[in-house]
């Protein structure tokens, strides 16, 4: 079905945006609606131009921005595909802890232990981070990630209960890929960006036991809010990272 843009292109209104940005917004709507799922190709520039009644150049500029935002991936000679967390380069965008020696490829995947998975009512800070109301249903997950048999990361996650109905400890433990690929494959939630706060902390006694350290061991605390399309928060994650064998790496520019 073709989508006319005449109603969106009135330059006299304060909300005016360039035509390619309007096309970008329309493509985002279709991504959010699940018309094209992660890993699937989107229509060609020619087909999208006909659908939205604009030039191919306008569509190309919209897709360029989507690619720069890591929402789609161009593949030479094959077309443009919706980004997916099953692809290694997308996984590494959200994984910042790397070994002091070697790299993520040589280290291999983490050994994951689900410590707890339960449904509860959102506390005020969790509700605020997830744009929920205090007392709304959330799912809380605690897990430990080990590398080479050494517990290295302790994570607590909170997810909106409505969006993750049916998620259990068994499903988490049985999934062999990245957690975000489980979210997109089983629950239709595609994480597209995240914001993090980092500080140095000391663990409490329970956290120290799970990481096999003393309560005097300094850790890196990373608090992340991950968003799906249209900046909708879908995960609050608080991680404690050991840094005796790993470091946090962030590439700028």
Protein Blocks (a to p, Z undefined) as FASTA:
>chain_A
ZZdfklmmcckbmkbccfklmmmmmmmmmmmnomagghiacddfklmmmmnopafklmmm
mmmmmmmnopaccdehiaccdddfkbmklmmmmmcbdcfehcfklnopaddddfbdcddd
ddfklmmmnopaehiacddddddddeehiafbdcdddddfklmgoiafklmmmpmbdfkl
mmmmmnopacfbdcdddddddddfklmmmnopafkbccdddddddddehhiafbdcdddd
dfklbccdddeZZ
